[in-house]
């Protein structure tokens, strides 16, 4: 199979192109904001510690290995076929159109779920900041940073604001995110470094021992929770039609991933030096504020909380941007409706799709009110997204292995990097996801809307995947998308496929 980018020869071009205005640093800003290191450290570490105990450095290192293999697959595929649809296009071409559509679909629904979760996290950070400033009531309402209803209401206002900013273009968004990231990382490095030096709990090499993790199910769940923390580096590839050189997207994705590893190791060691296991697992969305209070007095203790708020705001915007571009790519292949591929003549962005993504995330955030406590909503969302992200990553890695399999005969060193490592990474993630799903299924015999109910934790990813097959069937037989005949998406630089295909 040819590794050259697909070209569709049709005259005249029937669609406006996305504006190419980004450099590698812009891509890093978008990917780093999407990964949201401060949010992952402030909230994800506590959730993960509740599963693996005081072995956060071990689980973060273990999860990095398959994700690094996935990142290599993304980078290699992006070099030969840069496309805003990335995994959707690559998997559809190399494996099967239905699997490609599934990758695109689960990434969309997972990101919408993530946006709903981050909306509540943003609201929680704002309420916590209000509490630090002495504001504990709003009229007769007692402010509660652990209330899903209050945090969601406040977070939706923030989501609306960042969605409007994303409409104006990724360049504007990248500049905003760069400023937020600089502040976040200065605060994060300062507090974590200080915590490592002064923390009351002795450093232990056992923190890096994966064999000391309590059980196989804890290892599997901890791995997928950690993969969730790394999730977002591929946002750099979603803007590969808007960077001046598509190779910049690859550089941005790898740079972001390695940076996240360093930050997660620094944060996990600092948290375990400062907090006990019970304190780590017991504070949920307030974990970073508790960490700051242990290390400093006010007003300095509020700085980690401000960094968390900035991280949540940036990740909201960074979640909207790649999702709108993925749906743009699917729409121009007619696997989704035409509204998603409308490009604003003023901003050169998929403005209508961006606004719709914000509206969908708002609707899901409102539906999430069925889970009254924020900590329970976080646990349910992170587990569900972890499973479907593992599936998406694994299929993309297998697509790379199939696409470049000839390298095994031509150059064994290149073959190992392009075929063997992605295959091993995909196998590991599929095995972990399958094992965790089975453990959820066997952990109970009834369904309850509770974050500790295995059937409930399994229901959400099952619904995400099942809805994908329904949407694929609609695109295949009702929209009659040519994607399902060829598995090939419209290339980033080609005229619109719609112009070549009768309706």
N, C-alpha and C positions, 0 to 999 in steps of 0.2 A: 504493500500500500504506500502510496506517495506521501512524503512528509511535507510537501509543499502546501502553502495555504490555498484553500479553495477559492476559485474565481468563477463568477457567474457572468457570462457575457450577454448583457442586455442593454439596449439603448432605448430611450435615454434614461439616466438615473431618475428614479421615481421617489426618492426620499432624501430629506436633508440629513447630513451626517452630524454626529456629535462633534463638538468642537475640541480639537486637539490643543490643549493649553497647559498640560501638567508636566512636571518633571519628577524625578525620582523622590525628592524630598516631600513633594505633595502626596505621592503614593504612600510613602511611609506614614505621613500624618493621618491619612484616611484609614490605612490598615491598622495602625497603632490605636487610633480612636475606636475602631470597630472591635478590636481585641479587648480594649478597656482594662489595662493592667491594674489600675487603682481600684476599679470596681471588683475585679476578680480577686485581688488581694484582700480588699476590705470585707467582701461578702463570701466569695468562693472558697477562700481558705478555711473559714469557719465551717461552712457546709461540708467540705471535704474532710476536715478534722473529725467531724461527727461520725465519719465512716471509717477512716484509716487510723485515727488517733494521732500520736506524735510522730508521724512518718510522712509529713507533707513534702520535705525535700526529695524523699525517695520516689513518691508517686509523681511528682512534677518532672523528675528526670526520666522516669519510665515512660510517661505519656509523651514526652518530647520526641522520643526515638521514632515511633510510627508517624507522628505528625511531620517530622523532618523528611521522612520518606515521601509523604504526601506532598510536601512543599516542593520537593525535587521533581515530582511528577507534574505538578502545576507549572513549574518553571519551564520544563522541557516542552510541554505541550503549548505553552504560551509563545515560545520562540517560533514554532512552526505554524501556529494558527491563532493569532491574537483575536479574541472575540469577546464581546461584553457578556455573552452567555456562558463562557468558559466551560465548566463541567457539563452543562446541558448539551453543548455542541460537541465537545470531545467524546463524551460517552456515547452519544447518539451515533456518531460517525464510526467509532472503533468497536463498540459492543452491540448496541441495538437501540433503535429510536425510542422504544418504550422505556428502556432503562435511562436513556438520556433525558427524556421528559421527566422521569421520576426524580432524577438528580436536581433538575431545575425547580421542580415543584416543591420537594421537601426543603430545599434551601429557602424558598420563598416563605413557606408556612412556618418554618423554624425561626426565621428572622422576624416574622410578624409576632410570633409568640415571645421572642426575645425582646422585641420593642415594648410589648405589653408589660413584661417583667421589669424592664429598665425604666419604664414610665413610673411604676410604683416605687422603684428604688430611688429615682430622682425626687419624687415627692417626699419619701422618707428622709432623705438627706436634708431637704429644705425644712422639714418640720423639726429635725434634730438641731439644725442651725438656729431655728427660732427659739428652741428650748435653751440653747447655750446663751442666747441673747436675753433670756428671761421671759420670753413669750410662751406661756403654757396653755393659754386659753384664747379662743376666738369667740367673743360673746359668751354664750352659755356652753359652747362646745369645748371640751377638753382635748387638746391636741395630742395625738398618739402616733408616734412614728412607726408603730407596729401594726397599725390598722390599714388593711388593704383599701378600704373605702376612702379614707382621708388621703392616703398617699397617692392613690390612683387619680383622684380628682385634681390634686395639685400638679401631678405629673403630666396629665393630659394638656394642661395649659402650656407647659414647657415643650411637650411634643409638637404642639401646633406651631410654636415659635420656631423651633429648629427645622421643621418641615418647610416652612416658608423660606427660611434661609437656604436650604438645600435646593429649592427651585431656582434660585438666582445663579447657580452654577457651582461645580465642584471646586473651582479655583477659590471662590469666596469662602466656601465651606472649609477647604484645606487650610486657608489662612487663619480662620477662627480656631480650627482644631489644633494648629501648630502652637498658637498662644496658650490654649488650655493645657496642651501636653507639657509645655515647658514648665508651667506652674506645678502641675501634678507631679512631674518627675523630680523637681527640686524638693518638694515637700516629702515625697515618698522616699527618696534617697536619704534625705536628712533624718527623718524619723526612724527609718529602718536601720540606718547606720548607727544612730544613737542607741537604738534598742539592742542591737547586737553587742555593743560595747558594754552597756550598763544593765542589761536584763538580769533579773535575779535567778533565773533558772539556768543550770549548768548546761553547756553545749554537750551533745552526745553524738557519737558516730552512729549510734543505733537509729537515729533519725533518717539515715540514708540506707537503711537495711530493708529492702522490700520483703524479705522473707519473714520479717517480724510483724507484718500486717496481719490482723486477726484471722482472716479467713479468705478463701478464694472469692466468695461473693463480694466481700469488702474490697478486695483487690480490683475486681472487675468494675464495681461501681465507682471506686476511687479513680480508676483510670479514665472512665468516661466523663466523670466530673472534671478531671484535669484536662481532657481533650476539649471539653466545653470552654475551659479557661483560655486555651490557645486558639479556639475558634475565632475567626475574624481576620487572620492574616491574609486570607485569600481575597479580602476586599480590594487589595491592590490590583488584582487581576480583573476585577469587575469594571475598572476604569481604563482598561488597556486600549480602548478606542479613543481615549481622551488624553493619553500621554503622548508626548512628542516622539518618543521612541518606545515601541512595545517592550523592549528589553528592560526599560526602566521599571515596568510593572514587576518583572521577575526579581530585579534587585530589591525593590521595595518590599516584596513579600518575604523574601529570605531574611533581609535585614530586620524586619519587624519580628519575625519568629525568634531569631537568636536573641534579640533585645528582650522579648517577653520571657525567655528562659532565665536570663540573668535577673530580671526583676522578680520573677516568681520564686527563685531560689533565695534571693535576698529577703523578700517578704516573708517566706515560710520560716526561715531561720530566725528572723527578728521576732516574729509572732511567737514562736516557741521559746525564745529566750525571755520574753516579757510576760506571756500569759500561760497559765496552766492549761491542761487538756480540757478541763471542764469550762474554763473561761473562753477558750477558743471555740468550742462547739456550742456554747450556750447563749451567744450574743447576736447571732444571725446578722441582720442588716445593720445592727448597731456596733458590729465588731471593730471597725476602724475607729469610731469615736471612743470606744472603751480603750483601745490601744493608745490613742493620743492622750487620753486622760491619765493613763498610767505613766506616761513619759514627761508630761509637762503640765503646767497650770495654765489657766485661761489668761490671755486670749490665745496663746500659742497652741494650746491643746485643740483648738477648733480648726487649725490649719488642715489636718488630715481629713476632716469632715468637709471642708471647702473643696479639697482636692477630689474627694469622692463625688461631690455634686458636679464638679467640672467634668470628671470622667464619665458620669452618667449622661450628662447633657451631650458631650461629644460622641458617645457611643449611640445615643438616640439618632443623631444626625448621620453618623457613619453607618448605621443600620438601614436608614431610609435610602441612602445613595446607592449602594450596590444592589439592593433589591429592586429598585426602579430600573436599573440598567439590565438586570437579568430578565425582567419582564419585558423590557424594550426589545431585547434580543429574541425572546420567545414570540412576541407579538409580530415582529416583521417576518417570522416564519409561519404565521397564522396558526400557531398552537395556542395563542391567547388572543383576545379581542384587539381590534385596531386602536383602541384608546391608549394602550400602553406604549405604542410606538410613535405617538405624536410628539414631535420635537418643537419646542418653543422657538419661534424665529428670533425672539429677542435675546434669550439666554443660551440657546443651543443645547438645552437639556430636555429630558422627557418630563416636562413640567406637570402635565396632567397625571401621569403615572405616579410621580412623586407625591402629589397631593392625595391621590387615592390610597397609596401605601400608608400615609399618615392616618387617613380615615379608617382603614382596616385595622391598624394597630390600636386605634382608639376603641373600636368596637370590641376587639378581643380583650383589651384591658378592662372594659366594663363587664364582659362575660366572666372574667377572672374573679369578680367580686363574690362568686359562689364560694371561694376559699377565703374566709374572713381574716385569717392572720397572714401577714406578709411573709413570715418565715416559712409557712407551709406552702404558699404560692411559689416562693423561690425554689424550694426543694422539688416540687412537682414539675415546674418548668424546666429546671436544669437537667433533671433526669430524662425527661421526654426529648428535649433538644439534643442531649448527649447521644442518645441512641440513633436519631435520624441523621445527625451530623456524621457519626461514625459510618453509617451506610453510604452517605454521599461521598465522603472522603475515599472510602474503600472502592467504590465504583469508578471514581476518577483515576485512582492509582492503577486499577486494572486496565482502564482504557489506555493509559500510558504504556503499560507493559505490553499490551497487544499491538499498539501503534508502532513501538520501537523494537519489536521482538527480533527483527533482522540483525540488530546490533550484536546479538549473542554470537552470531556467526562471523560478523565482520570485525569486531573489536571487543574482546571479552571484558575489558575494563569498563568500557562504556556500557556494555550489556548489563553488567552487574548494577551500575548506577541507574540505568534506564528501565531495566526489566525486573531484576531480582529484588532490589530494595523496595520498589513500589509494591511488588507482589507480596512480600513479607509483611509490609505495613498494612496492606489491605486485609490479609489473612488475620493479622492480629486484631484489627478493629472489628471485623465481622465476627470473629470468635468472641470478643469481649461483649459486643452488643447482643449477640445471640444468647450468651450465658447469662447476662444480666436480665434479659427479657424472660428467660426461663425461670430465673430465681424469683422475679416478680410474680410470675404466674403461679408458682408452687408455694408462695409464701402465705397464701390465704385461700379461702374457699367462697368468698363473697365480695361484692363491690360496695365500697363506701367512698364518699367524696372527702377523703383524708389523704394527706401527704405520706402517711405511713402504711397505706393500703396498697399492696402490690398490684392488684387488678386495676386500681385507679391510675397508678404510675405507668402501667402498661397500656392502658386504654388510649392515652393521648398520642403516643407515637404510632399506634395502630391506626387511629383515625387519620393522622397526618398522611400515612402511606396509602391507606385505602382511598382517601379523597383524591390522591394523585392518579390512581388508576381510573377513577370516574372522570376526572378532568382530561386524562389522556384519551379515553374513549370518545369523549365529546369532540376533542380536537381532531381525532383521526376520522371519525365517521360523520360528524356534523359540519365542522369547519373544513374538512377535507384538506388538511394541511399537507403539503408535499414533503414536509420533514419526515413523516412516517413512511414514505416510500423510499427515501434515500438515506435518511439519517444525517443528512448534511444541512447545516444551518447557513443562513446568509452570512457571507464573509464581512468582516468589518469594513473593508474598502470597496465592496461590490455594490452594484445597484440592488434595489429591493427585490427580493424573490417574488413578492406579490405581483410585480409587473410582468413576470414571466409565466405566471400560472393563472389560468382562467378561473373565475369564481364559480 
